[in-house]
């Protein structure tokens, strides 16, 4: 039995049930009259964008009539889905290298590879939690028995977390206590439900909710430049281009800043 939030294994990898439903709907739309078909695009986006893109998506749909359907996940896993031919219209990564790699392989529409923001990381704890770190070095204390980060193998925010722990000189003490989330939202979820004592997560997710967080100095990790691009195989390139442009508009930038992103210009 399929349940909300579960995933289906396809030739593109594991896709959420809701996204599979959207893709099936697109596949059946040819039987409908053009006037009755709702304009939708599929946006594969890094999990740190969940709150910001939800707000940007609503505004974009209100202004254009085009509904973006989001598939949030780790950048590395989403990039693999795009490369495998998953029907995605826009790919928004938390690390621009994933977009660059797809671009080099000819999978991104020419001229759409755009760096749009720079992310930050935080230490997040529950407001009612007994442990309240004031700096990264505190996580080396024996009282922090479990710490969540996103998996550095495919999640850019996990890479930044690992770099910061190494910069603080506590990687060896903390490594054995790490709980790895498949993406940065899952890492935060571990902390929200109390299965870990703290989590190193995206500032863009920390600003929502009632948790406590402290921002980790950017000097402790490499910059988290984020980029997006229109997928070359998209069947809705005009609508996908419109969304990509909208993300760099002044209105969308205000939303990104609201969620803790710093605006980065494409180089």
N, C-alpha and C positions, 0 to 999 in steps of 0.2 A: 504494500500500500504506500502511495506517495503522500508525504506530509509536508506542510509548509516549511520552507527553509532547508529541505533536503535537496539532493542534487542527483542528476542523471549523468551516467558515464556515456559520452558520445565520442566520436572521432576527434572532437576538439578538446576532450578532457571533461572534467566534472563541471556541469552547468547547473545553476539553480533552477528549480522547477518553474518559477515565475518567468524566467527568461526563456525556457523551453516553450512555454505557452505562447509567449510573444512571437517567437520564431515560427511556431506552427501557424499562428494567426497570419503572419506575413505570407507564409507559403500558400495559404488558402485565399488570400485577398483577391487573386485574379478572378475569382468567380463572382465578385461583387462589382457593382457599378462604381466608376471612379469617384462619383460624388459621395458615396457612402463609406469610402475607405478613409480611415483616420490616418493622418500623417504622423508617423512615428519613426524615430531613429533609435538604434541600440548603441549606448555609450558604455564601453568597458572602462571602468575608472578605478583608480587606486582607492583603498578603503579609507584613507585619511580624508578623502573628498566627500564622504558620505553626507555630512550635514551641509557643507557649503554648496555642493552640487544639487542637493535636494531643493535648496532655496533658489539657486540660479535656474534650475530646471523649471520651476513653477513660473518664474518671471519670463523666461524664454518662451514657454508655451503660451502664456497670456499674450505676449507681444506678437508671436508669429503663428500660433495655431499648430506648431509642431511639438509633439510630445516626446521628450527624451526618456527612454526606458533604460535605467541604470543597472549594470551588472558590476557590483563592487567586489574587489578581491585584491590579492597581492599583485603587484605590477609584473613580477616575473611570470606568474602563472597566467595572467591575462595576455601577456605578450606571446606566450606559447600557443594560446588559443587563437590569437590573431594569425600567427604564422601557420597554424594547422588549417586555416580556412574558415574559422567560425564566422558566422554572418554578423559582423560588428561594423558599425559605421564610423565611430570615433573611438580612438584609444587615448586615454588620459592617464599618464604614468606618474608615479611619485619619484621616478628617476629618469631623467631625460635620455639616459644611455639606452634604455629599452626602446624608446621611440627612434633614436638614432640608428640602432641596430636594424630595426624593421625598415627604416628608410633606406639604408644601404642595400638591403635585400630587395628593394623595389616594391615594398608592401604598403608604403605610405604615399598618398597623393602628393605630387610635386608642389612645393610651396606652402604646405600646411603644417610642417613640423615647426611647432612654436613653443618656446619656453615661456611659461606664463606666471610662475610663482616659485617661491622658495619656502620650504617648510621648516619647522622647528620641533624639537622633542622636549618632553617633560617627564618628570617623575610624578606618577599619579597614585593617590591612595584614597580610600574611602574616608568620608568626613567623620564617620563614627569609628574608624579604625584606631587601634591603640598605638600604632606606629606612625610617626609623622616625620619623615626625613627632611632635613633642611639643606642638604647637599648630596651630590652623587656618592661621595665617599661613605656616607652613612649606610649604604646598602651592603657594605662589607661586614657590618655588625652581625653577630650570630643570631640576633633576634629576627633578622630578615631571612627566613628559612626558604621562601619561594619568591622569585621575582619573574614577572612575565615580560617578554619582548617578542616582537614579530620575528619569524624565522629569517635569519640573515641570508639564507641561500636564495631566497627569491623576493624578499620584502625590503625595500630601501630603508624604511625606518628601523628595521632590525639591524641593518648594516650600521646605521648611525648610532644605534644603541650600543652595539658592540664596540665601535670606535670610541665612544664616550667612556665606556667602562674601562677600556684599555688606557685611555688618556688619564683617567683618575687613578690608575695603578691598582685597580681592584678586580680586574678580569679573572685572575686565577682564583680568587676567593669566591666570586659570584658564579662562575661558569657552571659549577655542579648543581647550583640551585635554580637554574633557569628553567622556566616553562615557556616553550616556544609556541606562539600562536601562528596559525597559517597566514594571518595578515594582521595589520595593526589594530583593527577593530576587535578581532578575537583576543588579542593580548589584553586590551582594555577590559573586555568582558570578564576575563579571569579575575581581574582586580575588583570589578563591580560586584561580582557574586561572592567575593571573599575567598576564592580558592588560592590566591597568592597574597603576599603582604604588600606588594607594590608592583607597579608596571611602568616601563619606560615606553611612552606612547607619543602620538602626534599632538601637538598643541591644538590643532584644528578639531580634535575630538575632546580634548581636555576642557575646552571652554564651555562645553555643554554639560549639564548635569550638576550634581551637588558634591562632587569629589573635591579633594584638595590637590593642588599640583604646584610644582616649582619648575620653572623653565631652565633647561640645561644650557649653559653657555655654548654658543655656536662654535667657539674656538676649540671645543673638545671633540668635534667631529667634522667631517667634510660637509660642505654645503649640500642641502637637499634640493637641488634644482628639479623642478617638475615641468613636464612637457606633454603636449598632446599633438595628435595628427589625425587627419581623415584617412581611413583605411582605403587603399586603392581599389579593393574589390567591392566596396560599398555600392549598393544599387540605388542609394539615395544621396548621392554626392552633394547636390545643391543644398539639401537640408542639413547634411552633416557639416558642410562648410559654414553654413549660417550659424550653427551652434558653436563651432570652433572659434569663429569671429566674435561671437557674443561673450565667450569666456574672457576675452581680452578687452571687452568694452569697459567703459568707466563704471557703469552700473554693476557689472559682475565683479570688477576689481574691488569695489566697496564691500561686497559680500565676502570676498576672499580675505580682505583685511580684517573684517569683523570676526572671522574664524581663526585669526592668528597667522595667516600667511603674509609673507612679504612679497611685494610685487617684483618680478624679475623680467627684464626685457630679453627677448630672444637675441642671441649673439650671432 
